[in-house]
Amino acid sequence: MAGAPRFYVRQLDGIRFYAFLLVFIHHTKPLGAYPILNGVLQKVHAYGWMGVDLFFVLSAFLITRLLLLEYDYTGSISIKSFIIRRCLRIWPLYYLMLLFGFFIATRLQVTPTEFFIPSFSLSPDTERMWDLVRSYLGFYSVFLGNISHAIWGAPMIGIGLMWSISIEEQFYIIWPFILRSLAHSRRKILIFAMCGLVFSVLMRLLLYSRTAHPMIWALTVTRLDPIMLGIILALWCSDNYLKLKGVLGLGLLYAVTLLPGNVEHQSIHVVWLYLMVATAFLLLVNVVVASRSQVMAAFFSNRVVVYLGQISYGLYLTHQTIGLIARRTILPKMPGLSGWMIYVGSSLLATIVVSMVLYHFYERTFLRLKGRYSIVASRPDCEVKSSGLEKGQLGTENG
């Protein structure tokens, strides 16, 4: 469409890869008796779940920004085109991995701990399959997997992490309708997002002492903080006070690691923990997107990191299953530091290779169709030389 707005920021793809890396480390078996090295890795492993919140912030920011640009350009928001674009982006790989995961679950001889469902019988295979289908497959098939996850826990390695996709899909279904009614007033969008933020905090306050993990972890109403703050970032992203924002963002993340317990404990600290993490990522994403620093560009805009960010959806959906296979294949035969390093390296490399194959020979078929329904160009081929950042405001064309 001639003269249509464009919005592509290389750094966002870079951030996606680092978000995946956090989740990858979180799902990696911790290193054994190497106190100095293990101390650092253990901390990253314990808080790698933050990568999911970073994905939420990025999704809400990008979707809101694109829809607002569409509204400014056309005077409306085509919900039909938006839903088709999201389906073509999310559904093909999601359903492929969903079916693959349930198929693999009946054939990998895993322990109850690895399945996270000790109350279920894991033998014989037929009984196990029906347990999983009855309690999980229906929910995950209609993107309500986070609800079954909240009630019964994660179903299995490779499928359990899809609860976050359910939350994103729920956001994609509801948000365009709300935004279309509010798009004429940025102030109303801001008020809505602030109300959603307060609601999420209040829901955690209500539930933290009445429920057990992973109820707060997986319910949409208790995990709105990064989504609401991503919406606010789409309105507020600027190049003002970048150093201050960076210091505050890193400071908040550090403060989270000092809180007693973690998300699985559901103590009173979980009420504000998610808010602190989401606020930190709002600030840090703003810094990365708006900064013209060469150092920042080297970390977030180099070709390799950007490419890995573009295939991060596949990385996210495949890494846990591949990691399980690598762990059970390598670690029993090669204990110690060298075995652990081979296990982690081979898991990451295999995940990248599999995701590349899926992206180029499967996902891109649907992504090409997706372009037919795009009103605002948002992929690398729309990139322009100018940063598009005027003083204090994120512009519509970003390179």
C-alpha positions, 0 to 999 in steps of 0.5 A: 500500500503506497504511503502506508506507515512502517514500523520495524525496530531491529532491537525488538528482535534482539530483545526477543532472543535475550528473552528466550535465553532467559527462559532457556537458562531457567529450564536448564538443569542447574550445574552441580558442585562448582560454587563460584560458577554455579552461584551466578548460573543458579541466580539466572536459573532461578529468575529466568522466568522473567523472560516470559514477562519480557515477551509479554511487554514486547507483544503488548507494546508492538501490537498496540503500536501497530494498531495505533498506527493503523488507526492514525492512517485509516481512521479505524482498526480492521479487526478481521485483518488483525485476527487473520494476521495473528492466526497465521503467525501463531497457530501453525507452529503452535498446533504443530508443537501441541500435537507433537508434544502430546505424541512424544509425551506417551513415548518418552519414559519420564518420571512424575517429577519431569511431568510435573503431575505426580498425582497422575498415573504414567503407565501404561501409555494409553492411560497416560494419554487419556489423563493428559487429553482429558485434563489439558488438550481441550484447554490448550486447543482453544488457548485456555491452557493457562487455566488448566495450568493454573488448576492442575499444574504444567502438563508435561515438558514441552507443552506446559510452557504454552500457557503463556501463548494462551495469555497472549492469544486472549489478549489478541482477541480482546484488545483490538475491540477495546483499542478501537473504541479508545483509539481516538483518545490516548488519555483513555487508553492510558487510563484503561491500562492503569486500571488494568494494572491496579486490577491485576495487583488487587487480584494477586492480593486477593489470591496469594494466601488463598491459592497455591502455585501456579494459580497466580503464575498462570491466570490471565487476571493476575498476570496483566502487569507486563501487558498493561505496561507494554500498552503504556510503553506504546504511548510513552516510549521516548528518548528522554532520560535514557540513563535514568531509565536504565539505572532504574530498570536494572535496579528494579530487577536486582531488587526482585532477586533480593525479595525472599522466596520466588514466584512459586512460593506465593508469599505477600511479595508476589503481589508486587514482584510481577509489577516490579519486573514488568516496570523494569522491562518497560524502562529497559525496552524503552532504553534499548529501542530509543538508544543510539549507542553503538554498544547497545546496537552491538548487543541488540541489533547485530545480524546474528542476534536479530535473526535469532530473535526472528525465529524466537517463537520456534526457539521458545516452543521447542527448547524444552523438549530438546533440552529433555532429550539432551539431558537424558542422553548426555548427563548420565554418560558424562557427569561433571562440568564438561558433560553439563557444558556439552548438554547445554551447548548441544541443547541450544544448538539443536534448538536453533537448528530445529527452529531454523528449519521450522521457520524457513520450511514451515512458518514462512509459508504462513508469514507470506500469507500474513503480509496480504493482510498487513496495513502497517508494514512491520517486518525487516524489508520495511526498514529505513535508514532513519531511526524515526525518533524525534526528540521525546517521541518514538516515530513511525519508521524505525531502523 
